[in-house]
Amino acid sequence: MAPRARERILSNLETVYREAYDRAKETGDERRMHDLDSAYQREQLLLEVLLDIRDALTAPAPEPTRQPGTSALATLETLRRVSKLR
C-alpha cells in the first residue's frame, strides 16, 4: 500500500482545524480561536517533520560507487583495514 501523499495529509489537518476554528468564530470565542491557531501551527510543523522522516526512510538507497578498475578483493581489503582502525 502506497503512503498517502504529503499534500493530502496536510490538507486533512487543515480541514479539521478550519472546521473547529470556524465553530469558535461563530460563537465569538476568541480565546479558542487563538488556541486552535497555535495548535494548528505546532501540529503542522510536527507533521511535516514526521513526513520528512517517512520520506527519508522510504527513499531508495543510493547505488554504491566504485572506482573504475578496482577489484572486489581490493575493496574488501580496504574495508578490512578501515574497520581495524576503529
C-alpha positions as CSV (number, residue, x, y, z in Angstrom):
1,M,0.0,0.0,0.0
2,A,1.4,3.3,-1.0
3,P,1.8,6.0,1.6
4,R,-0.7,8.9,1.5
5,A,0.5,12.0,-0.3
6,R,2.0,14.8,1.8
7,E,-0.4,17.4,0.4
8,R,-3.4,15.2,1.2
9,I,-2.3,14.7,4.8
10,L,-1.6,18.4,5.4
11,S,-4.9,19.3,3.7
12,N,-6.8,16.9,6.1
13,L,-5.1,18.5,9.1
14,E,-6.1,22.0,7.8
15,T,-9.7,20.9,7.3
16,V,-10.0,19.5,10.8
17,Y,-8.6,22.7,12.3
18,R,-10.5,25.0,10.0
19,E,-13.9,23.4,11.0
20,A,-13.1,23.8,14.7
21,Y,-11.8,27.4,14.1
22,D,-15.0,28.4,12.2
23,R,-17.2,27.0,15.0
24,A,-15.2,29.0,17.6
25,K,-15.5,32.1,15.3
26,E,-19.3,31.7,15.1
27,T,-19.6,31.7,18.9
28,G,-17.2,34.6,19.2
29,D,-14.7,32.5,21.3
30,E,-11.5,34.4,20.5
31,R,-9.5,32.5,23.1
32,R,-10.4,29.2,21.5
33,M,-9.6,30.7,18.0
34,H,-6.2,31.7,19.3
35,D,-5.6,28.3,20.9
36,L,-6.6,26.5,17.7
37,D,-4.4,28.7,15.6
38,S,-1.4,27.9,17.8
39,A,-2.2,24.2,18.0
40,Y,-2.5,24.0,14.2
41,Q,0.9,25.6,13.7
42,R,2.5,23.2,16.2
43,E,0.9,20.2,14.7
44,Q,1.6,21.2,11.1
45,L,5.3,21.6,12.0
46,L,5.4,18.2,13.8
47,L,3.5,16.5,10.9
48,E,5.9,17.9,8.4
49,V,8.9,16.6,10.3
50,L,7.3,13.2,10.6
51,L,6.6,13.2,6.9
52,D,10.2,14.2,6.2
53,I,11.3,11.2,8.3
54,R,8.9,8.9,6.4
55,D,10.2,10.1,3.1
56,A,13.8,9.6,4.2
57,L,13.1,6.1,5.4
58,T,11.3,5.1,2.2
59,A,13.7,6.6,-0.2
60,P,15.7,4.1,-2.3
61,A,19.3,3.6,-1.2
62,P,21.9,5.2,-3.4
63,E,23.9,2.9,-5.6
64,P,27.4,2.3,-4.2
65,T,30.1,3.9,-6.2
66,R,33.2,2.1,-7.1
67,Q,36.3,3.4,-8.7
68,P,36.8,2.0,-12.2
69,G,39.5,-0.7,-12.3
70,T,39.1,-1.6,-8.6
71,S,38.5,-5.3,-7.9
72,A,36.1,-6.6,-5.4
73,L,39.0,-8.1,-3.5
74,A,40.8,-4.7,-3.3
75,T,37.6,-3.1,-2.0
76,L,37.2,-5.8,0.7
77,E,40.8,-5.4,1.8
78,T,40.3,-1.6,2.1
79,L,37.1,-2.2,4.2
80,R,39.0,-4.7,6.4
81,R,41.8,-2.1,7.0
82,V,39.4,0.7,7.8
83,S,37.4,-1.4,10.2
84,K,40.5,-2.3,12.1
85,L,41.4,1.4,12.6
86,R,38.2,2.0,14.6
